[in-house]
Structure formats: C-alpha cells, structure tokens
C-alpha cells in the first residue's frame, strides 16, 4: 500500500522543522493503531524512521533493523538533513542514519 508513504511524504515534506518530530510521533502511532494499516510495509517503514528519530533525540534503542525501500531511504535522509540544518537534530544524525539505513543498491 504505497499510498501511506505517498501521503506521508506529501505532508511531511511541507512541515516546519519544529513540528516534524511531534507530527512523526502522532502519525506513526496512528498508523500502528489502525488494524488495516499496522502490518503494511509502509507503516513498518515509517515506524522504523520514528524509532531512528527517537534514538537520535532521546537515546532510545533502535530495534528496527531492516532494509527499507530506496525511495523511503532517500526521503528519510533528506528529512534528516533538513532537520540538521534547522538545528533540530545533531550533526551526527546523518552518519548514524547512513549506518542504520544503508542506501539500497540498484540491482
């Protein structure tokens, strides 16, 4: 169900950096609590990104260690860079992101 990720990117690409983390928290919980969406690949991907953000901001453990679709990694990484530029994340977040979510090969 690629629609969940499309909606996510449309909304989150326009959010002010200050609102991003709270909105991500709310959106991920909403998807996880929906019986129709909770096990969908897009929901799992968004939840993994939420875990990453919580790890960076709050020091929580990262338990989601799975490959994500290339377009998801591209979008999430762009959001991390944007949040670093807005001083919402530490500069080390990009290196951590690249370590946890390696860019999928094109093969």
Buried (B, 14 or more C-beta within 10 A) or exposed (E): EEEBBEEBBEEBEEBEBEEBBEBBEEBBEEBBEEEEBEEBBBBBBBBBBBBBBBBBBEEEEEEBEEEBBEBBBBBBBEBBBBBBEEEBBEEEBBEBBEEBBEEBEEE
